[in-house]
Amino acid sequence: MLRPLLFRLDAERAHQLGLLLARLWPTSLASRLGRGVGEADITCPPELATRVMGLDFPNPLGVAAGVDKDAQAATFWQALGFGFVEVGTVTALRQPGNPRPRVFRLPRDGALINRMGFPNDGADVVATRIERLRQHDALRVPLGINIGKSKAAAAADAAADYRRSFERLGELADFVVVNISSPNTPGLRDLQTVDQVQAIVDAVQQPNQQLEQPRPLLVKLAPDLADADALACAQAALTAGCAGLVVSNTSVDFSAVSADTQQMSGGLSGAPLFARSTALPGHLRAELGPAPVLIRVGGDMDAASAPAHLAPGRDLPPLSPGPVHVGASLPEGLLRELPAARAARA
Ligand SMILES: Cc1cc2nc3c(=O)[nH]c(=O)nc-3n(C[C@H](O)[C@H](O)[C@H](O)COP(=O)(O)O)c2cc1C
């Protein structure tokens, strides 16, 4: 209903309006958003419940980082039917991000290009917000917190900066995603080397291992890495004690889009990303075996992609573009399709 209105607005304003509505919308009504008049309540098929990283997920479909960077509407997403929420990217320091406009729709390609640069309230404010949710026992689904490097932190201080974010946020998360792959913070993707992955994960592990219950850590990778480089980073992360990987972030390869993108910079998401964000976790699974957790994300535009979620290499498939692209009915549609797709595969 809201989509025509939202599409008239600049993409980021539309997203902010969506988030504002999500925050204000009573969660008791939220679960009705994805349904037509007279349809039954969202019931999550019990066979979709899954236990991963020692956590119970009511279903494997989550909200990816970037949709709710500051953890403003976590209870809304769970009311829509999502089985987990990954908030962030949050940085140790509050920061404004890049100048606007910084999110661009490519409707013909079913894609977005963004160069947001991690605008966020900073670890302290987001932690206070999540503390409130925890105090009220408001979260029924696992909460992932995605942490990134503050723009002001020098490259040499990257590991310490990630550690600072973890110290404030780690204990409030069910799992933590270490983001080293967004294209819009200068130098961030250069952290995707074996040495840097090791240094950053080691730095985060120090406070993590002091917790009564250390949190599962995941590293988020770019789709633009060559298979061998992605594998090397993945192995470094696992050796340093990570539970797995999130694959993938946005791409800097715009060759698959038809729109004129010559003047654009940033990261591409949406339909053109589907093939690579499906192939790369498949490759990692084949090389790494069944043990590591692989969260696949990228290019899910409709419920027809449900069977792809069940291919080897995908444990938990979050969705990222939020209401702007997919509409509130997508999670429910996908959840409906998953059991049939799974049965067809068996
Ligand atoms: C506007 C926008 C903002 C994003 N912000 C973040 C972010 O802060 N941290 C992150 O790890 N990924 C971020 N992403 C990447 C998504 O989480 C996801 O990895 C990527 O968009 C591919 O999925 P999709 O094709 O389903 O959008 C963002 C994506 C978009 C479109």
The ligand as an SDF file (V2000), in Angstrom:
LIG
                    3D

 31 33  0  0  0  0  0  0  0  0999 V2000
   21.1810    0.8430    1.7930 C   0  0  0  0  0  0  0  0  0  0  0  0
   22.0220   -0.3080    2.2460 C   0  0  0  0  0  0  0  0  0  0  0  0
   22.7690   -0.1870    3.4120 C   0  0  0  0  0  0  0  0  0  0  0  0
   23.5700   -1.2460    3.8340 C   0  0  0  0  0  0  0  0  0  0  0  0
   24.2780   -1.1110    4.9850 N   0  0  0  0  0  0  0  0  0  0  0  0
   25.0440   -2.1440    5.4200 C   0  0  0  0  0  0  0  0  0  0  0  0
   25.7640   -2.0420    6.6310 C   0  0  0  0  0  0  0  0  0  0  0  0
   25.7060   -1.0320    7.3320 O   0  0  0  0  0  0  0  0  0  0  0  0
   26.5430   -3.0960    7.0100 N   0  0  0  0  0  0  0  0  0  0  0  0
   26.6280   -4.2520    6.2680 C   0  0  0  0  0  0  0  0  0  0  0  0
   27.3190   -5.1850    6.6690 O   0  0  0  0  0  0  0  0  0  0  0  0
   25.9270   -4.3800    5.1320 N   0  0  0  0  0  0  0  0  0  0  0  0
   25.1470   -3.3640    4.6990 C   0  0  0  0  0  0  0  0  0  0  0  0
   24.4520   -3.4890    3.5350 N   0  0  0  0  0  0  0  0  0  0  0  0
   24.6150   -4.7330    2.7590 C   0  0  0  0  0  0  0  0  0  0  0  0
   23.4960   -5.7320    3.0040 C   0  0  0  0  0  0  0  0  0  0  0  0
   23.4770   -6.1870    4.3300 O   0  0  0  0  0  0  0  0  0  0  0  0
   23.6730   -6.9300    2.0500 C   0  0  0  0  0  0  0  0  0  0  0  0
   24.8610   -7.6070    2.3900 O   0  0  0  0  0  0  0  0  0  0  0  0
   23.7340   -6.5300    0.5790 C   0  0  0  0  0  0  0  0  0  0  0  0
   22.8850   -5.4330    0.3320 O   0  0  0  0  0  0  0  0  0  0  0  0
   23.3260   -7.6820   -0.3300 C   0  0  0  0  0  0  0  0  0  0  0  0
   22.0040   -8.0730   -0.0850 O   0  0  0  0  0  0  0  0  0  0  0  0
   20.7300   -7.6120   -0.9690 P   0  0  0  0  0  0  0  0  0  0  0  0
   21.0880   -7.7970   -2.3980 O   0  0  0  0  0  0  0  0  0  0  0  0
   19.6390   -8.5140   -0.4930 O   0  0  0  0  0  0  0  0  0  0  0  0
   20.4870   -6.1560   -0.6390 O   0  0  0  0  0  0  0  0  0  0  0  0
   23.6290   -2.4470    3.0950 C   0  0  0  0  0  0  0  0  0  0  0  0
   22.8660   -2.5660    1.9320 C   0  0  0  0  0  0  0  0  0  0  0  0
   22.0630   -1.5270    1.5120 C   0  0  0  0  0  0  0  0  0  0  0  0
   21.2590   -1.6850    0.2630 C   0  0  0  0  0  0  0  0  0  0  0  0
  1  2  1  0
  2  3  1  0
  2 30  2  0
  3  4  2  0
  4  5  1  0
  4 28  1  0
  5  6  2  0
  6  7  1  0
  6 13  1  0
  7  8  2  0
  7  9  1  0
  9 10  1  0
 10 11  2  0
 10 12  1  0
 12 13  2  0
 13 14  1  0
 14 15  1  0
 14 28  1  0
 15 16  1  0
 16 17  1  0
 16 18  1  0
 18 19  1  0
 18 20  1  0
 20 21  1  0
 20 22  1  0
 22 23  1  0
 23 24  1  0
 24 25  2  0
 24 26  1  0
 24 27  1  0
 28 29  2  0
 29 30  1  0
 30 31  1  0
M  END
$$$$
